[in-house]
Amino acid sequence: MPRDVEHPVWSLLRLVIMFSGVTVFLYLNASSFDETEVTTIIEVMLLAGGFEMLKRKIANGKDDS
């Protein structure tokens, strides 16, 4: 059964796995897991999501601007 590698679920799954690792890394290295770590996770998540959107837009060759 062939898999559709262009399906958006793969990008979401990749981000979930990446942010699980980032969260564990920050948790283990922080002296106290507080709002600064949560802010870092949110900022990196938004940045990575933006790159995923940009990558998908360039790969599809679409320019909606």
C-alpha positions, 0 to 999 in steps of 0.5 A, spaced: 500 500 500 503 506 497 503 512 502 502 519 500 508 523 503 505 529 501 499 528 506 499 534 511 499 529 517 506 527 516 508 534 517 504 534 523 507 528 525 514 530 524 512 537 528 509 533 534 515 528 534 520 534 534 517 538 539 516 532 544 524 532 544 524 539 545 520 539 551 523 533 554 530 536 552 528 543 556 525 539 561 531 535 563 536 541 562 532 547 566 533 548 573 525 550 574 521 548 568 517 555 568 514 560 563 521 561 559 521 554 557 514 554 555 515 561 551 521 557 547 517 551 545 511 556 543 516 560 539 520 554 536 513 551 534 511 557 530 517 558 527 518 550 525 510 551 522 512 557 518 518 553 515 513 547 514 508 552 510 513 555 506 516 548 504 509 546 502 508 552 498 514 552 494 514 545 493 507 545 490 509 551 486 503 556 488 504 563 489 497 566 492 500 573 493 
